[in-house]
Amino acid sequence: MGACGSSMSEEDKQALKRSKEIEQKNLEAFKREQEKIKLLLLGAGESGKSTIFKQMKVLYGADLTDDERRTFTAVVYSNTISSMKILVEKAKEFGKDSLVEDKASFDKVDAADEGAVIDEDLGNAIKSMWADPGIQATWEIRSEFQIVESVKFYFGDIDRIMQPDFLATQNDMLYARVRTSGIVTERYEIDGSIFEMYDVGGQRNERKKWIHCFDDVTAVIFVAALSEYDQKLFEDADTNRMSEALELFDEICNNRYFSESSMILFLNKKDLFAEKIRIKDIKDTPAFADFPGGLGDYDLGIEFFLSKFLALNKNPDRTIYHHATCATDTGNVATVFNACKDIILRGNLKDSGFMD
């Protein structure tokens, strides 16, 4: 063998060296791929999972570029105008327009183009409408129609948004609503480990794209909106959003494709839930007439819905790790994700005691 090796030409030696280097690089790449932590964000439409996805970019990614800020500026304008137009339309539909005091602003918003820039004139009309008793009365019955509740952040900050030099911030980006279609992937290095996170469309017609793509994920983060216990689906006006979330969780939690994946439940929009439960009793919604509490029972309300999710787990050996979250609160998401990250990195979710 020694004679054979010594008879190799210099060209052959270089080729062998290159081959070994390539083999080593391939081995290292394979090892990195195996060590990569894959997180799949799932949840029904409007649950806030895409906001959590964007929070990862805020926490661990690069700052928004000027081009991205300009893109989100247009989204902020569109979200704000279209949402106020919905309120104007629904005020007429539900007879609340008789309560409107500023008829001129009402008509101005009604005629506004959803693709317009919010200048001072339109901004003041939106500001007036948000303070108007007719629009506030319509907002109070928002569970009767489709509107993104977090848009109130833009309504409340309209003085800034109407400025000629307005450019969307990272916080504006978190509240921006762009419906997720297909699969969006981001990759981060966190504490020396590679995390790859996938966000997929939450509407029913997007779900067929999920399962076959993600049978090897490290963990599934399922997001459900606490505040939507009295609201209907965007794509089905007869189906309660919380009931849909429970049905989807049942499907995901007990799916064979995710039998080896850790399951983490985020009960999201706890801030909106805290506001709503003061004025809308959970048991007034027929699907949740068994709620044992009443108005303002925030902790009991969270416990009530959590118990419904946990009861769907058919595997007695699987622990569902859970947190109440506010996806638009960067500090809250950072705290929660750090807990999830530590559990995932330890690789022993079952014995870690990740419970509130």
N, C-alpha and C positions, 0 to 999 in steps of 0.2 A: 504493500500500500504506500510505504514511504517513497519507494522508487517511482511509483505511479504519480504521486503528488509532486515530486520534484521535477518530473518531466513535463509538467504543465507549462504552457507558454505564458508569457506575461499578459497577453490578451485574455487567455482563459482565466488566469488568476483575477484579473480585474472584473471579468464577467461574473465570476463566482462571488466576489466581494459585493458587487452591486446586487446580485440575487439575494444574498444574505441580508443586505441592508433593507431591501424591499420587503423581504419576509419579516424582518424585525419590525418595520414600520406598520405592516399589515397586522401583525400580532398586537402591537401597541394600540392601533386604531380599534381593533376588535375588543381589546380590554376596556378602552375608554367607552365604547358603545355599550358594553355589558354593565359598566359601572354607572352609566348615565341614568339619572332619575327622571322617569317619565310621569308627568302629572296630567291627568285628563279632567278638564272642567266640564261638568254636565249639569243640566237643570232645564226646567221648562222655560219657555220664552218669557222675557221681562223679569227674570229672577234676580238679575244683577251679576251674573257670572262674568259677563264681558267687562264689567267695571272692575271686578277682582282681577281679571286678566290684565287690564290696563294698570292696576295698582302695582303689579309685578314690574312693569316697565318703569314706573315712578321710583320704586324701591331699589331695583337692581339693574335697570337698564340705563341707557344714555338719556340725557335731557332731550326734550323736544327740539327739533330743528326749527328754524324760521319757516321753512316750507310746511312742516307739520302744523305749526301754530296757525299759519294762514288757512290751511285746510280745515282745521277745527274751528276757526273763526266763522267760516261759512256754515259749518254744522250748527254752531251756537245760534247764529241768526235764524237758520231754518227751523231748528227745534223750538225756538222761542216764538217765532211768528206762527208756525203751524199749530202749536199747542194753544196759543191764545185764540186763534181762529176756531179751533175745536170748541173752546169754551163759549165763544160767541154763537157758534152754530147750535150748540146744545142748550144755550140759554133760550134761544128761539124755540127749539124743539120741546123743551120742558116747561115753557111758559114763564121762565125767569126773566125774560127781556122786559117785562112790565116793571121790574124792580130796578132796571138800569137807569142811572141818573145822567151819565155823560153820553148822550146819544151820538154826538159828533164823533167821539173816539170809538164808540161801538161800531159805527158805520165805516170809519177809517180802517180799523182792524179787519172788519168783514171784507173789505175790498182789497186788502193788502196782498201782494204777491209773496208766496212762501219763499221764493228765491231772492227776495230783496235784501239790501243792506239795511240794517236798523240805524237810521239817522235820528237826529234829535226829535224831529216831528213824529215819526212813527214810534220812537222810543217813549215819548211822553204819552202817546195814545195807549200804548201797552201798559205803562205805569198807572195811568188813570183807570184802565180797565181792571187791573189787578186789585185796586183799592175799591172798586165799585161794588155796591151791595148786590147788584144783579149777577155779576160774575162770581162773587164770593158764594152766593147762594147756589150757583151752578157747581162750583168747586166742591161744595159740601156733599153733593150727590154724585161725585165722580165715579163711584163704584158702579153706576148705572151705564157707563159708557167707557170707551177706551181712551186713556190719556196717560202719559208717563208722569208719575207723581213727582219725580225728582226735578221736573222742569221748573218747579217753584223756586229753585235756587237762582235760575236766570231771571225770573220775574222780580225777585227780591233784589237783584243786583243790576237792574236795567239801567240805572244812572251810569254805571261804568261801561256797560255794553253799547250804549248809544253814542259814546264818544268817538270822534272821527279817527283817533289813533288806536282804537281798540284792537288788541291782538290776544287771542285766546291763550290762557295760561294752562299749566298742567292740571290745576284744579277744575278749570272749565272742561278740559278734556275728559275728566272722570265723570262729569255729569252729562256729557254729550251722548246722544243716542243714535247709533248707526246699527241697524239690524245685522246680526251676524249671519252670513250665508256661507256654507261650506266649512272648511277647516282652516283656522289661523294658528300658526306656530311661532313661539318665541323661545329663545335659548339664553340661559343666564349661567354665569359661574358664581356660585354662592358658597363661601367658606371652603373653596377648593374643590367643590363638587359641581358637576354639570347638571343643571335642571332644564328639562325640556317640557314646556307647558303647551297644551293644546286646548283651544276654545272652538267649540262646534256650534252650529245653529241650533237654537232651542225650540223653534217652532216644529210642529208635528211633521211637516213635510221635509224637514232636515234630518230627522232621526234615523232614517234608513241608512245614512252615511256613517253612522257611529261605530256600530259594534265590530264589524269585520276589520276595521283599521287598528283597533286598540286592545288586542287580546294580551299584550305583554306590558301594559302600563304598571308602574310601581304602585300608584295610588289613584283612586278616583275621588275627586272633590265634587260632591253633589251640592248644588246651591238651590235653596228654596226660599221664597220671599214670605216672611212672617206676616207682612202687612196686607197680603193679597187674599186673606181668608174670605172676603166678601166681594171679590172681583171675578169677572168672567174672562175667558181666554180671548186673545186678539183674533184667533182664527175660528173660534166657536163660541158664540154668544150665549150658549146654553150650558157650558161647562165651567164649573168653579175652578179658579186657578190653583187653590190649595189642594183640591181633590185631584187635579191633574198632576200636581207635583208628587203627591203620595203614590199615585198609580205609576208614575214614571220611576220613582225611587224603588218601588217594589220590583219593577222590571229590571232595573240596573243592579240593585243589590243582590238579587238572586239569579243573575245571569251567569251561565257557566264560563263565559269569556272573562269575567272579572272575579272568578272564584279565588284566585291567588293574589289579587290586588287588594291593598288596604283601602278601606272605605271611610271617608271623612265627610261629615255632614255640616254644612254651613247654613244655619238658619239666619237668613240675611234680612236686611232692611229693618233692623230692630228699632232704629230711630223713628221710622214712619209707623211701625207697629205701636210704639209707645204713645204716639200722638193719636192714632186711630182708635185704640182700645179705650180711650177716655170718653169717646163719643159714640162708638159703634160696638155694641155687645156681641161677642163672638157667637153666642148661642142664638142670636137673631138670624144667623145664617143657617138654613135648614140642615145642611150637611154636618154642622157642628153643634146641633141642638143639645148634645150631651156635655157641653162645656159646664163644669161645676161652679165657675166663678161668675163675676159680673163686670160692670164697667170699671176700668182702671186696674184690673187684676193682671198687671204686666208679667210678673214672675210666674203666676199660675198659668197664664196664657202660653208662655214659652214652654213650660213643663207639659202642658196639654198637647201641644202640637208635636213636641219632641217625642212624647210617648207614642203617638200615632205612627211616626216614622220608625222608631225602634221596633215597634210591634210587627213591622213588615219583614224583618230579617228572619229568614227561615233556617239559617245556619246557627245552631247554638254555640258553635266554637268561634264564631266571628264577632268581634267587637266593633261597634260603630262609634267612631270618635267624633265628637261634635262640639260646635261653638256657635253662640249667637254673634252675628257680625253686622257691621255697617260698612258696606263696600266702598262708600265715598269717604270714609274716615281712614286716612293713610296710617295713622298711628295704631288704630284698631286692627287693620289688616296686617300690619307689620308684626304686632304681638301674636296674633293668631297664626300667621304663617311661620313664625319662628318656632312655635310649639309644634306645628305640623312637620316642619323641616327636621327638628331634632328627633322626633319620633321616627320619621322615615329613614333618617340616616342611621339610627340605632338598629334598624332592621328587625325590631321586635315589638311590633305594635301591640300585640296581644297582652303583653305583661307590663306595658309602660304606664298604665293608669291615666290615659289621656281623657279625662272627664272633667266637666265643670263642677 
